[in-house]
Amino acid sequence: METPVFEEIDPASDCDCPGCRHGRRAPSPAPARPAARRALVVAVGTATACAAGVAAALPAAAHAPARPGDPADETPAPAPVHDTPQGERAPLHGPAGAPASPETGAPLPETTRAQIIERAKRWVAAKVPYSMTSYWSDGYRQDCSGYVSMAWGLPANEWTGSLGTFSDRITKDELQPGDILLFHNEADPEKGSHVVIFGGWTDTARTQYTAYEQTPPHTRQQTTPYAYWNNSSRYLPYRYKGVVTGTAGGAPAATGAGYPGRAAFRPGVRGDHVTRLGEQLVKKGFGGFYPAGPGPRWGEADRRAVEAFQRAQGWRGGAADGFPGPETWRRLFA
């Protein structure tokens, strides 16, 4: 497994949040002339009184979320306190912010783990500003779900409520770089949800990991406690269904020996792989949906049998859509 390289990010000396501006020292004023001394005393007294009034009226300014410091310092930063609102599902944006029309009926794009992490690091290096309404030059929305959509190479901007349909539920022990930890808060989906990209464990006890995330003020890479700083029990691990080993675009061998790819299980597709899948489902006890046994053509009976198998793994929602991803295939043939 390829371990992502930690990136050096300058300390937050350029932070322009109200708290940091408040803490900076202003240059000492030049000595006042004797003739102006009395006016200066009066002005200073008035300014002091105004400042005291403002300080009493305003709460203490909050600092920006902690950013990674010296790479040699492995001490986790304080828990970030921020809000991560996100936009809804939307197409990619082309030149001048015009929505780009996705190719209809296109198979789910395949990608490797190395490519996912490489794309994630691009935004970290560029310090892409956080926004739920702006789109970066690559067409992806600059919020947490847009960031994952970009790293996975999805054909549109998804959100935390739809990312699960492109992935399989996995366990903590199965996490590998390029997987995600997803918290979709149905009570407040647009403002109470968040998602981060898993970059690899940073300790042998698996209590901390490298997280790539899009969060105010900009994209960052940081050692993070598992599963997250807050709402930890509600962050669930998922694996993109299009992740493969080898080089995407050539003839990769997918995760799970013999997995033929997501596009091989589309309505009406024929092949030996469909028969193999059906026969394995029968062996595992999920063949009751076949009226006359599995055949070489993918159909609704295959989908329902796969869905039943996925639900038996404890998966729900988009993770149990009836279409086998690499993780479904691996477990089915294990």
Steps between C-alpha positions, in 0.01 A plus 500: 500500500638836403539732796412861410783747545433764762519848357667791669259790544619837625382601848195720516703822513299639209164438668277805471218390730377756757669316787842501339471864390404589857812327636751677275700788646475834328822700444591726794407863427777757462569720805257792512625856479473700825254738335266215414534313828175629651298414185656154492405432863140597429491285182648198678251528782208516257630203294550293814142560608366403153711187488377397843140543385554292186677226696207479737247483216675241281569135591852364477594440136536136396815394323497320170509116513844365582716416199786250490822636643848354502488153334720371783228584752258207504285645781141531372375855465206615714157395380390742228185700561340588171190472290517316169186580300483330163317543174262252339574263212610704200679457167866584454567858399677579177651826371372818666306296752252361248357160597647217295268229372613157625506212256177307550522126551878511547643225722635591842857633451775270622793636699786376716571578863819682401300721262242582770769612745692687229188700409426564867849643549455743210234691692711488817795654313275761339328580833165505321268734698192343654170593337165332442421724203834538319660255257872438457668505158448122467120549518443362850318683779731623774332326794564167673286286268624679190854421615426127522320512163817650353737251665290205383465649152119490503318649198302747718510679833340268754411567863514297822152367432602347165866398543386172653342396169847504341663295775484185709484496881816352649639449849767694685747213450447515124580871463763586241620831352233646271206372707283753685349556843149632445260666743165582342276671752144450381369742764703786350651358179635816343664645810546209740681255270866454407730260313878451499741290292695232685873526426643220715560416867759703690535263799506122544204511739287652221373782717617779263517540125589751232187683391464702181204733532344813361418721795521871582714686425642266231594140411734334748682178588521421869542218751151438637362274777283214376231541387491880530538784749129508580198275428760225471254212529299634206783500245480181292769360266419460130695385193447640150354232273726602210831461683739260326860388531756566230463787254147619427426535131704196397411146598507518880442212733224618729490471876371150556651238268320477168267795553404611147409862581182689576400533134476121470180500704273728302149399382517260208879439516590139424808306601645210693564732792122541548455124512790463744349765725159334495642156575692639795188672632318166482783333696479770766124447539373801305371318190129518579453791258587291193192336344710261291856539627758770423583572139750703299284811472486755785143560611277597790531156663879547518462848645255387768722206596803730532295746704398223741866399537604861564232544764623182667832681543321767702505757219207731438400779263725555202748243630234234434385603152532153347793585272822321599804716566849366571426450871175312431684281250787435742268395783283290272794297371699495827 
